[in-house]
Amino acid sequence: MTDLLLLPGDGIGPEVTAQVRRVAEALTPDLTLDERPFGGTSYDQLGTPLADGTLAAAKASRAVLMGAVGGPQWAGVPRDKRPEAGLLNLRAGMNVFANLRPALCFGPLADASSLKRELVEGLDFMFVRELTGGIYFGKPRYIEDLPGGGKRAVDTQVYTTAEIERVSRVAFELARGRRNKVASAEKSNVMDSGLLWREVVTDLHKREYADVELTHILADNAAMQIVKAPKQFDVLLTDNLFGDILSDAAAQLTGSLGMLPSAALGEPGTPGLYEPIHGSAPDIAGQGVANPLAAILSFEMALRWSLDRAADADRLFAAVNTALEAGARTRDLGGTLSTVEMGDAVLKALSLP
């Protein structure tokens, strides 16, 4: 069994993933690593964004870490062959239904946020986003021609009780190890799927998690509260679509999209999928200026959640903070370090070559 499967992907993905490999080989040389093409790169090489062998390798590993996928060069390929389809199929194939996205502000970066220091200093809350259901996977979905001209597009938002319960359990269990608070975001005022979401979360809370403080919040209000008073949140539970949007908004509170990792988890004992929440950033791909810290911190999450290496995870997290305290900054953080130089800074903080 491979310990860590690397899927560098497209754009800046290979650049930031290369720094993960450096850190992994130095910090945890006993872990076995494998690497496969994925996304647009895989489409160019193999005619599919997710080869059967790659999915099989992912399911047979202990953890999977990907870079990013997508780019304008694949905009014209069939939808089911686009890099993003490979990502959705990987998530579905691995059945990683709970996406953990920390909104964490490192102390040295409090002034890099677009919000005032007092709003973000000490910020630490966690999104738990449902990842394999909702509007990204619902059927029917299509674009059709209208008789009188023009077109009509349809996407379907679908959730079942079981899908909502399993991701809600992750949120409640996680909250018990944090500040014991869950805020569940949906649009129950205008969407039947949101109404079901609220009913299921409420019922599960009453039956199994009455010790956890639960509040319900409409997703649009959650967007406002994230930029008004973000430290009120501990665990923020969302569906797939709202979690996608709200977690990216929260990323700016921390100073840069280039800082935030994520974990996608399934049933206990199955491999997790880890990835920085930034995209492939084709505008800076190949320039060597991308921030690798989100990818490195995704490896930190893999060490913690899938690889049973909590001590190594703590050490790596501390090293990232030490590097930032020493002034290490890539361009997105207002600095001048290259991708490789930021990797050097983390390795130096770890006191590793």
C-alpha positions in Angstrom: 0.0 0.0 0.0 1.3 3.4 -0.9 1.3 5.9 2.0 0.9 9.0 -0.1 -0.2 9.3 -3.7 0.7 12.7 -5.3 -1.5 14.0 -8.1 0.2 17.3 -9.1 -2.4 18.2 -11.8 -2.3 21.4 -13.8 -1.1 25.0 -13.7 0.8 25.7 -10.5 -0.2 22.3 -9.1 3.1 20.6 -10.1 5.1 23.5 -8.6 3.5 23.5 -5.2 3.3 19.7 -5.1 7.1 19.5 -5.7 7.6 21.4 -2.4 5.3 18.9 -0.6 7.5 16.1 -1.9 10.6 17.8 -0.6 9.1 18.3 2.8 7.7 14.7 2.9 11.0 13.2 1.9 12.9 15.2 4.5 10.4 15.0 7.4 9.0 11.5 6.9 11.5 9.6 4.7 9.9 6.3 5.7 6.6 7.1 3.9 6.2 5.5 0.5 5.3 8.0 -2.3 3.7 7.5 -5.7 2.8 10.1 -8.4 0.3 10.0 -11.3 -0.9 12.4 -13.9 -4.3 14.0 -13.2 -6.6 16.6 -14.6 -5.8 18.3 -17.9 -2.3 16.8 -17.8 -3.8 13.3 -17.7 -6.2 14.2 -20.5 -3.3 15.3 -22.7 -1.4 12.1 -22.0 -4.1 9.5 -21.6 -7.2 11.0 -23.1 -9.0 11.2 -19.7 -8.7 13.5 -16.7 -8.8 10.5 -14.3 -7.5 7.2 -15.6 -8.8 4.0 -14.1 -5.4 3.1 -12.8 -5.1 6.5 -11.1 -8.4 6.0 -9.3 -7.4 2.5 -8.3 -4.1 3.8 -6.9 -5.9 6.5 -5.0 -8.3 4.0 -3.4 -5.4 1.7 -2.5 -3.3 4.4 -0.9 -3.5 5.7 2.7 -3.8 9.4 1.6 -4.0 11.3 -1.7 -2.6 14.8 -2.2 -3.4 16.7 -5.3 -2.2 20.1 -6.6 -4.9 21.8 -8.7 -6.7 21.2 -12.0 -7.9 23.2 -14.9 -6.9 25.8 -17.4 -8.1 27.6 -20.5 -6.5 25.1 -22.8 -9.1 22.6 -21.9 -12.1 24.8 -22.1 -13.2 23.3 -25.5 -13.0 19.6 -24.6 -16.2 17.7 -23.8 -17.5 18.4 -20.3 -17.0 14.9 -19.2 -13.3 15.1 -20.2 -12.5 18.4 -18.6 -10.0 18.5 -15.7 -12.8 19.5 -13.3 -14.7 16.3 -14.2 -11.7 14.3 -13.2 -11.7 16.0 -9.8 -15.5 15.4 -9.2 -15.0 11.8 -10.3 -12.1 11.3 -8.0 -14.1 12.7 -5.0 -17.0 10.4 -5.9 -14.8 7.4 -6.6 -13.1 7.8 -3.2 -16.4 8.5 -1.5 -14.9 11.4 0.4 -18.1 13.1 1.5 -16.8 15.5 4.2 -14.6 18.4 3.2 -12.7 20.0 6.1 -11.5 23.6 5.2 -9.9 25.5 8.1 -10.2 29.3 8.2 -7.1 29.9 10.2 -5.1 33.1 10.4 -1.4 32.7 11.4 -0.4 35.4 13.8 2.4 36.9 11.5 -0.2 37.3 8.7 -2.9 39.2 10.7 -2.1 42.4 8.8 -2.2 40.6 5.4 -5.9 40.2 5.7 -8.2 42.6 3.9 -10.1 42.9 7.3 -8.9 44.8 10.4 -6.4 42.9 12.6 -8.9 42.8 15.5 -11.3 40.8 13.4 -8.9 38.1 12.2 -6.2 37.9 14.8 -6.6 34.5 16.4 -9.1 33.4 13.8 -9.6 29.6 13.8 -12.8 28.0 12.6 -13.5 25.0 10.4 -15.8 24.5 7.4 -17.3 21.0 7.1 -18.6 21.0 3.5 -20.6 18.1 2.0 -18.6 17.1 -1.0 -20.2 14.3 -3.1 -23.8 15.4 -3.3 -25.8 18.6 -4.1 -26.0 20.6 -7.2 -22.6 19.5 -8.5 -23.7 15.9 -8.8 -27.5 16.2 -9.1 -29.5 14.9 -12.1 -30.9 16.0 -14.4 -28.4 18.5 -15.7 -28.4 19.7 -19.3 -28.6 22.7 -21.7 -31.4 22.5 -24.3 -32.5 24.6 -27.2 -35.8 26.5 -26.8 -38.3 26.3 -29.7 -38.4 30.1 -30.0 -34.7 30.5 -29.9 -32.2 30.7 -27.1 -31.3 28.0 -24.6 -32.3 26.7 -21.2 -29.9 25.3 -18.6 -30.9 23.0 -15.8 -28.9 21.9 -12.7 -30.5 19.9 -9.9 -29.9 20.3 -6.2 -30.5 16.9 -4.6 -29.8 15.7 -1.0 -31.0 12.7 0.9 -31.4 12.2 4.6 -28.4 9.8 4.7 -26.1 12.3 2.9 -27.0 15.1 5.3 -26.7 12.9 8.4 -23.2 11.5 7.6 -21.6 14.9 7.0 -23.4 16.4 10.0 -21.9 13.7 12.2 -18.5 14.7 11.1 -19.2 18.4 12.0 -20.6 17.5 15.5 -17.8 15.1 16.3 -15.2 17.7 15.2 -16.9 20.4 17.3 -16.7 18.2 20.4 -12.9 18.4 20.1 -12.9 22.1 19.5 -15.2 24.8 21.1 -18.3 22.6 20.9 -20.3 24.8 18.5 -21.8 24.1 15.1 -23.5 26.6 12.8 -25.4 24.9 10.0 -25.8 27.1 6.9 -28.5 26.6 4.2 -31.3 28.4 2.4 -34.3 26.8 4.1 -36.4 29.9 3.5 -36.5 29.4 -0.3 -35.1 25.9 -1.1 -36.7 22.6 -0.3 -33.3 21.0 -0.1 -32.4 23.6 2.4 -35.5 22.9 4.4 -34.7 19.2 4.5 -31.1 20.0 5.5 -32.3 22.0 8.5 -34.8 19.3 9.5 -32.2 16.5 9.3 -29.5 18.4 11.2 -32.0 19.4 13.9 -33.2 15.9 14.4 -29.7 14.4 14.5 -28.6 17.0 17.0 -31.6 16.2 19.2 -31.0 12.5 19.0 -27.2 12.2 19.4 -25.5 15.6 19.9 -27.6 17.6 22.3 -24.4 18.5 24.2 -23.1 20.5 21.2 -24.4 24.0 20.7 -26.2 24.2 17.4 -27.4 27.3 15.5 -28.9 27.6 12.1 -27.9 30.4 9.7 -29.1 31.2 6.2 -26.1 31.0 3.8 -26.4 34.6 2.6 -26.3 35.8 6.2 -23.3 33.5 6.8 -21.5 35.3 4.0 -22.1 38.6 5.8 -21.2 37.3 9.2 -17.9 35.8 7.9 -16.7 39.3 7.0 -18.4 41.1 9.9 -17.5 38.9 12.9 -15.7 35.7 11.7 -14.5 34.7 15.1 -18.0 33.8 16.2 -17.8 30.5 14.3 -16.3 27.3 15.5 -17.5 24.6 13.0 -19.6 25.8 10.0 -21.5 23.0 8.3 -22.6 23.5 4.7 -23.8 21.8 1.6 -21.5 21.5 -1.4 -22.3 24.7 -3.3 -22.5 27.1 -0.3 -19.4 25.5 1.2 -17.5 26.1 -2.0 -18.4 29.8 -2.1 -18.2 30.6 1.6 -14.9 28.9 2.3 -13.2 30.8 -0.6 -14.6 34.1 0.9 -13.2 33.1 4.3 -9.8 32.3 2.7 -9.2 36.0 2.1 -9.6 36.7 5.9 -6.3 34.7 6.3 -4.3 36.8 3.9 -4.3 34.6 0.8 -5.9 31.7 -0.9 -2.3 30.3 -1.1 -2.4 29.7 2.7 -5.3 27.4 3.1 -5.4 23.5 2.9 -8.3 21.2 2.9 -9.1 17.5 3.7 -11.8 15.4 2.2 -12.7 12.4 4.3 -14.9 9.4 3.9 -15.7 6.5 6.2 -13.1 5.5 8.9 -10.3 3.4 7.5 -10.6 4.8 3.9 -8.0 7.1 2.3 -8.5 10.9 2.6 -8.0 13.4 -0.3 -6.0 16.5 0.5 -5.6 19.6 -1.6 -4.9 23.3 -1.3 -8.1 25.3 -1.9 -6.6 27.6 -4.5 -7.0 26.8 -8.2 -4.5 26.1 -10.9 -3.7 29.8 -11.3 -2.8 29.6 -15.0 -1.8 33.3 -15.1 1.3 32.6 -12.9 1.9 28.9 -13.8 5.5 28.2 -14.7 6.8 31.4 -13.1 7.9 29.8 -9.9 6.1 32.4 -7.7 3.1 30.4 -6.4 2.8 30.0 -2.6 3.3 26.4 -1.7 2.1 26.7 1.9 -1.5 25.6 1.3 -0.1 22.4 -0.3 2.4 21.9 2.5 -0.3 22.4 5.1 -2.5 20.0 3.2 0.2 17.4 3.8 0.1 18.5 7.4 -3.6 17.6 7.5 -2.8 14.2 5.8 -0.3 13.4 8.4 -2.9 14.2 11.1 -6.0 12.7 9.6 -4.9 9.7 7.5 -1.3 8.8 8.2 -1.4 8.7 12.1 1.6 11.0 12.4 0.2 13.7 14.7 3.6 14.6 16.1 5.0 15.1 12.6 1.9 17.2 11.8 2.5 19.4 14.8 6.1 19.8 13.9 5.3 20.8 10.3 2.6 23.3 11.4 5.0 24.9 13.8 7.6 25.1 11.1 5.3 27.0 8.8 4.5 29.5 11.6 8.2 29.9 12.3 9.0 30.6 8.7 6.3 33.2 8.6 7.5 34.8 11.8 11.0 35.0 10.3 9.5 37.1 7.4 9.1 34.4 4.7 6.6 35.8 2.2 5.8 34.8 -1.4 4.3 37.4 -3.8 0.7 36.8 -2.8 1.7 37.8 0.8 3.5 40.9 -0.3 6.9 39.3 -0.4 9.5 38.3 -3.0 10.2 34.6 -2.2 9.9 32.1 -5.0 8.0 28.8 -4.6 11.2 26.9 -4.0 12.5 29.6 -1.6 9.4 29.3 0.5 9.9 25.5 0.6 13.5 26.2 1.7 12.2 28.4 4.5 9.9 25.7 5.8 12.7 23.1 5.6 15.0 25.5 7.4 12.4 25.9 10.2 12.3 22.1 10.4 16.1 22.1 10.5 16.1 19.7 7.6 18.2 19.9 4.4 
